[in-house]
Amino acid sequence: MNTSGHPPVGGFAMLVPELTVFDLAESLRFWCAVLGFEIAYQRPEHGFVYLERGGAQVMLERSHGTWETGALARPLGRGINLMIYVESLDPLVDALAAANWPLFKSPEDSRYRMGEQQITQREFLVQDPDGYLLRFAQALPQKT
């Protein structure tokens, strides 16, 4: 895990979710050791960390009640899934299996209409330790 303080590679994304977590150490183990995210920078005194992986960025912050709009109960993030594009799903699926971490939805190919085109991607879903639903997707070659 990289713990140096630097801006994310390529700069800050225009939209970066900040997820409230109950146990920051447990979340870091999952996001970094299993999913392969790296720490861009952190503020341990505030229970905050900024993570990145291949252009994807997310912030994690230990629950402290300041910005919480209601009572928190697992699974957190109900009604949202965060889609994260990766080059290949296989290393993530293997890392999750090695960590004995259950998938919410197994890998499958999905087709989506985009205007007049169809795109195809392979994707799976997994919940993080707080219940946030993460959808990892790998673009597949388009059939002509």
Backbone as numpy.savetxt, mean C-alpha at the origin, in Angstrom:
# Nx Ny Nz CAx CAy CAz Cx Cy Cz
15.66 -1.62 5.91 14.83 -0.44 5.91 15.70 0.81 5.91
15.46 1.67 4.96 16.18 2.94 4.88 15.54 3.92 5.87
16.32 4.48 6.75 15.77 5.40 7.74 16.28 6.81 7.56
17.01 7.07 6.46 17.51 8.42 6.25 16.36 9.33 5.87
16.56 10.61 6.05 15.52 11.57 5.73 15.78 12.22 4.39
14.93 11.94 3.41 15.06 12.55 2.10 13.68 12.58 1.44
13.50 13.51 0.49 12.23 13.51 -0.24 12.08 12.21 -1.02
10.87 11.83 -1.36 10.69 10.62 -2.17 11.43 10.74 -3.50
11.91 9.61 -4.00 12.59 9.57 -5.30 11.59 10.08 -6.35
12.02 11.03 -7.14 11.13 11.57 -8.17 10.22 12.67 -7.66
10.34 13.03 -6.38 9.51 14.10 -5.83 8.22 13.57 -5.21
7.47 14.49 -4.64 6.23 14.13 -3.97 5.11 13.93 -4.99
4.32 12.87 -4.81 3.16 12.64 -5.66 2.11 13.72 -5.37
1.23 13.94 -6.31 0.20 14.96 -6.15 -0.89 14.52 -5.16
-1.03 13.24 -4.93 -1.98 12.72 -3.95 -1.29 11.61 -3.18
-1.20 11.76 -1.87 -0.54 10.76 -1.03 -1.46 10.46 0.15
-1.99 9.24 0.24 -2.83 8.92 1.39 -2.02 8.84 2.68
-2.61 9.31 3.76 -2.02 9.18 5.09 -2.95 8.27 5.88
-2.43 7.12 6.28 -3.23 6.11 6.96 -2.95 6.14 8.46
-3.99 6.26 9.24 -3.87 6.15 10.69 -3.72 4.68 11.03
-2.73 4.35 11.87 -2.49 2.96 12.27 -2.46 2.86 13.78
-2.75 1.69 14.29 -2.74 1.47 15.73 -1.33 1.15 16.26
-0.58 0.35 15.51 0.75 -0.07 15.94 1.72 0.21 14.79
2.45 1.31 14.88 3.33 1.73 13.79 4.42 0.70 13.51
4.99 0.10 14.53 6.05 -0.90 14.33 5.51 -2.09 13.55
4.33 -2.57 13.90 3.72 -3.70 13.18 3.43 -3.31 11.73
2.91 -2.10 11.53 2.62 -1.64 10.18 3.89 -1.52 9.35
4.97 -1.01 9.94 6.23 -0.88 9.23 6.78 -2.24 8.82
6.67 -3.22 9.72 7.14 -4.58 9.36 6.39 -5.07 8.12
5.08 -4.87 8.09 4.27 -5.33 6.96 4.60 -4.55 5.69
4.52 -3.22 5.77 4.71 -2.39 4.58 6.14 -2.47 4.04
7.14 -2.56 4.90 8.54 -2.57 4.45 9.08 -3.98 4.25
9.04 -4.81 5.28 9.65 -6.14 5.21 8.89 -7.07 4.27
7.57 -6.96 4.23 6.79 -7.86 3.39 6.51 -7.25 2.01
6.01 -6.01 1.98 5.60 -5.41 0.71 6.73 -4.69 -0.03
7.86 -4.44 0.64 9.00 -3.85 -0.05 9.02 -2.34 -0.14
8.20 -1.66 0.65 8.27 -0.19 0.68 9.52 0.21 1.46
10.03 1.41 1.19 11.18 1.94 1.91 10.80 3.26 2.56
11.48 3.57 3.65 11.24 4.83 4.35 11.98 5.94 3.62
11.23 6.97 3.20 11.86 8.18 2.66 12.31 9.04 3.84
11.38 9.28 4.76 11.73 10.00 5.98 10.71 9.66 7.05
11.07 10.01 8.27 10.17 9.71 9.40 10.36 10.73 10.51
9.33 10.80 11.35 9.39 11.62 12.55 8.97 10.70 13.71
9.92 9.94 14.24 9.59 8.96 15.29 8.90 9.60 16.49
9.28 10.83 16.83 8.67 11.49 17.99 7.18 11.76 17.77
6.72 11.73 16.52 5.31 11.93 16.21 4.62 10.66 15.72
5.37 9.56 15.69 4.80 8.30 15.21 4.42 8.38 13.74
5.26 9.00 12.93 4.97 9.26 11.52 6.09 8.71 10.64
5.70 8.16 9.49 6.68 7.69 8.50 6.12 7.89 7.10
7.01 8.29 6.19 6.65 8.49 4.78 7.32 7.37 3.99
6.52 6.56 3.29 7.02 5.39 2.59 6.89 5.55 1.08
7.76 4.84 0.36 7.70 4.84 -1.09 8.13 3.48 -1.63
7.60 3.18 -2.82 7.96 1.94 -3.52 7.65 2.13 -4.99
8.69 2.28 -5.81 8.48 2.37 -7.25 7.52 3.46 -7.69
7.57 4.60 -7.05 6.68 5.71 -7.41 5.42 5.78 -6.57
5.04 4.69 -5.91 3.88 4.71 -5.00 4.33 5.31 -3.68
3.49 6.15 -3.09 3.83 6.80 -1.84 2.63 6.70 -0.87
2.95 6.51 0.40 1.92 6.46 1.44 2.56 6.93 2.74
1.75 7.59 3.56 2.20 8.01 4.88 1.45 7.18 5.91
2.16 6.78 6.97 1.56 6.08 8.09 1.76 6.92 9.34
0.71 7.02 10.14 0.82 7.79 11.38 0.08 7.06 12.49
0.76 6.91 13.61 0.15 6.26 14.78 -1.06 7.07 15.22
-2.12 6.39 15.56 -3.36 7.03 16.01 -3.09 7.90 17.24
-3.49 9.17 17.16 -3.34 10.08 18.29 -4.57 10.93 18.52
-5.60 10.76 17.69 -6.87 11.43 17.90 -7.01 12.82 17.32
-5.93 13.41 16.85 -5.98 14.80 16.39 -6.89 15.00 15.19
-6.74 14.16 14.15 -7.53 14.35 12.93 -8.60 13.28 12.75
-8.89 12.51 13.75 -9.86 11.44 13.61 -11.27 12.01 13.70
-12.08 11.69 12.71 -13.43 12.24 12.62 -14.47 11.39 13.34
-14.06 10.27 13.87 -14.95 9.37 14.60 -14.15 8.27 15.24
-14.85 7.39 15.94 -14.19 6.27 16.60 -13.56 5.34 15.55
-12.37 4.86 15.86 -11.67 3.94 14.95 -11.88 2.50 15.40
-12.22 1.66 14.44 -12.36 0.23 14.70 -11.92 -0.51 13.46
-11.23 -1.63 13.65 -10.80 -2.45 12.52 -12.00 -3.11 11.88
-11.99 -3.29 10.57 -10.96 -2.86 9.64 -11.07 -1.37 9.34
-9.93 -0.70 9.36 -9.90 0.71 9.02 -10.01 0.86 7.50
-10.44 2.04 7.08 -10.49 2.32 5.64 -11.65 1.66 4.93
-12.70 1.33 5.64 -13.84 0.69 4.99 -14.36 1.56 3.86
-14.56 0.94 2.71 -15.09 1.64 1.56 -14.03 2.16 0.61
-12.76 1.91 0.90 -11.69 2.36 0.01 -10.71 1.22 -0.20
-10.16 1.15 -1.42 -9.00 0.29 -1.63 -7.97 1.13 -2.35
-6.74 0.91 -2.00 -5.63 1.66 -2.58 -4.98 0.79 -3.65
-5.05 1.23 -4.92 -4.44 0.46 -5.99 -3.00 0.91 -6.17
-2.10 -0.06 -6.19 -0.67 0.19 -6.30 -0.16 -0.63 -7.47
0.32 0.05 -8.51 0.87 -0.66 -9.67 2.30 -1.10 -9.39
2.60 -2.32 -9.80 3.94 -2.89 -9.65 4.32 -3.56 -10.97
5.63 -3.77 -11.15 6.12 -4.44 -12.36 5.64 -5.89 -12.42
5.68 -6.58 -11.27 5.30 -7.99 -11.22 4.65 -8.30 -9.87
3.56 -9.04 -9.92 2.89 -9.44 -8.68 3.60 -10.59 -7.97
4.30 -11.42 -8.72 4.86 -12.65 -8.16 5.71 -12.44 -6.91
6.66 -11.49 -6.90 7.46 -11.32 -5.68 6.61 -10.95 -4.45
5.57 -10.15 -4.66 4.69 -9.78 -3.54 3.88 -10.97 -3.05
3.33 -11.73 -3.97 2.55 -12.92 -3.59 3.45 -13.89 -2.83
4.69 -14.07 -3.30 5.64 -14.96 -2.62 5.98 -14.44 -1.22
6.22 -13.12 -1.10 6.56 -12.53 0.20 5.41 -12.65 1.18
4.19 -12.46 0.71 3.01 -12.60 1.58 2.84 -14.05 2.02
3.06 -14.98 1.11 2.96 -16.41 1.47 4.04 -16.77 2.49
5.27 -16.27 2.29 6.35 -16.55 3.23 6.06 -15.97 4.61
5.34 -14.86 4.66 4.96 -14.25 5.93 3.67 -14.84 6.48
3.13 -15.84 5.77 1.87 -16.47 6.17 0.75 -15.44 6.30
0.73 -14.48 5.37 -0.24 -13.39 5.38 -1.35 -13.73 4.39
-2.61 -13.79 4.83 -3.69 -14.19 3.92 -4.03 -13.11 2.89
-4.39 -13.54 1.70 -4.86 -12.63 0.67 -6.36 -12.42 0.86
-6.82 -11.23 0.59 -8.26 -10.94 0.61 -8.89 -11.47 -0.67
-8.16 -11.35 -1.78 -8.60 -11.86 -3.07 -7.37 -12.32 -3.82
-7.38 -13.56 -4.29 -6.24 -14.14 -4.99 -6.01 -13.46 -6.33
-4.78 -13.58 -6.86 -4.49 -12.96 -8.16 -5.42 -13.46 -9.26
-5.87 -12.51 -10.05 -6.68 -12.85 -11.22 -6.53 -11.75 -12.26
-6.80 -12.11 -13.51 -6.77 -11.12 -14.59 -8.12 -10.41 -14.62
-8.07 -9.10 -14.73 -9.29 -8.29 -14.79 -9.21 -7.39 -16.02
-10.35 -7.24 -16.68 -10.44 -6.36 -17.85 -11.32 -5.17 -17.49
-10.86 -4.00 -17.89 -11.61 -2.78 -17.62 -11.71 -1.97 -18.91
-12.88 -1.39 -19.13 -13.06 -0.51 -20.28 -12.49 0.85 -19.96
-11.72 1.39 -20.91 -11.15 2.71 -20.78 -11.45 3.42 -22.10
-12.55 4.17 -22.10 -13.00 4.76 -23.36 -13.42 3.66 -24.31
-12.82 3.64 -25.49 -13.13 2.61 -26.49 -12.20 1.40 -26.38
-11.25 1.45 -25.46 -10.27 0.37 -25.31 -10.61 -0.52 -24.13
-10.00 -1.68 -24.13 -10.04 -2.57 -22.98 -8.62 -2.69 -22.45
-8.44 -2.54 -21.15 -7.13 -2.78 -20.56 -7.25 -4.04 -19.71
-6.15 -4.75 -19.59 -6.13 -5.97 -18.79 -4.99 -5.84 -17.79
-5.30 -6.21 -16.57 -4.25 -6.23 -15.55 -4.48 -7.43 -14.65
-3.39 -7.92 -14.09 -3.45 -8.99 -13.09 -3.41 -8.30 -11.75
-4.28 -8.69 -10.84 -4.37 -7.99 -9.56 -4.76 -8.94 -8.44
-4.40 -8.55 -7.21 -4.84 -9.24 -6.01 -5.06 -8.19 -4.93
-5.79 -8.59 -3.89 -6.06 -7.69 -2.78 -5.60 -8.32 -1.47
-5.08 -7.48 -0.57 -4.61 -7.90 0.74 -4.93 -6.79 1.73
-5.22 -7.16 2.96 -5.44 -6.17 4.01 -4.16 -6.01 4.82
-3.84 -4.76 5.19 -2.68 -4.52 6.05 -3.08 -4.81 7.50
-2.18 -4.66 8.46 -2.50 -5.01 9.84 -3.70 -4.27 10.44
-4.02 -3.09 9.92 -5.16 -2.34 10.42 -6.42 -2.55 9.61
-6.33 -3.34 8.54 -7.50 -3.66 7.73 -7.63 -2.84 6.46
-6.69 -1.93 6.19 -6.75 -1.18 4.93 -6.62 -2.16 3.77
-7.46 -1.99 2.76 -7.49 -2.90 1.62 -6.56 -2.37 0.52
-5.55 -3.17 0.18 -4.55 -2.80 -0.82 -4.74 -3.67 -2.05
-4.85 -3.03 -3.21 -5.00 -3.77 -4.46 -3.74 -3.54 -5.28
-2.94 -4.59 -5.42 -1.73 -4.54 -6.23 -2.08 -5.00 -7.63
-1.60 -4.25 -8.63 -1.94 -4.53 -10.02 -0.70 -4.51 -10.90
-0.69 -5.41 -11.85 0.38 -5.52 -12.84 -0.27 -5.37 -14.22
0.15 -4.38 -14.98 -0.39 -4.19 -16.33 0.02 -5.38 -17.20
-0.91 -5.86 -18.00 -0.62 -6.96 -18.93 -0.63 -6.42 -20.35
0.11 -7.06 -21.25 0.12 -6.59 -22.64 -1.30 -6.59 -23.22
-1.58 -5.56 -24.00 -2.90 -5.44 -24.59 -2.98 -6.29 -25.86
-4.10 -6.97 -26.00 -4.32 -7.79 -27.19 -4.86 -6.88 -28.29
-4.37 -7.08 -29.48 -4.83 -6.24 -30.59 -5.77 -6.97 -31.50
